[in-house]
Amino acid sequence: MNKTKIIATIGPSSNDIQTLKRLVQSGIDVVRINLKHCDYKFCEDIISKIKKLIQN
């Protein structure tokens, strides 16, 4: 049983769909959004992309 969790921090340089897809395929357990460089629209966009990727 593996108890180690993989946490990915998403920011402006890692918010494209291909990078997020690779992270999900790599087995990330938690997504952390770097709020220092974002606004509400950025957060909405990241959350919708992640939800779309994990449902597939």
N, C-alpha and C positions, 0 to 999 in steps of 0.2 A: 504494500500500500504506500503510495507516494504522497507525502504531506507537503511537499514543496509547491509553492504557488508561483506562477509567472505573472508579474505585474508590468503592463506596458503603459508608459506615459505618452499621451498623444498631444502634439503641439502643431504649430504651423508647418513644420517641415515633414511631418508624418501623417498628414490628414488626407492624402489622396487615397482613392479606393484600392489601388494596387498594393500599396504599403500596408493598409489595414487588412487586406485579404491575406497577405503573407503572414502577418502577425497572428491572425485567427487560425490559419493553417498550421502555424508553429505551436499552437496549443496554449495561448495566453488564457489566464484564468480571470484576470481583473484588468479593466481599462481605467486609467486615471487621466483626466483631462487637465492639461496645464492651463490654469485660468489666468495666468499672468499676461498672456499674449492674445486673449480672445474676448469676444463679446457674445451676447446671447445667440446671435445668428450662427456663429462659429460652433458653439456648443450644440445647438439643435442639429446642425449639419453632421457633426461627428456622431452624435447619438443615433440619428437615423441611419447612417452608413453602417455602424456597428450592428444595430438591430437587423438590418437587411442581410448582412453577412452571416450572422449566427443562425438565422432562420433557414438558410439554404443548406 
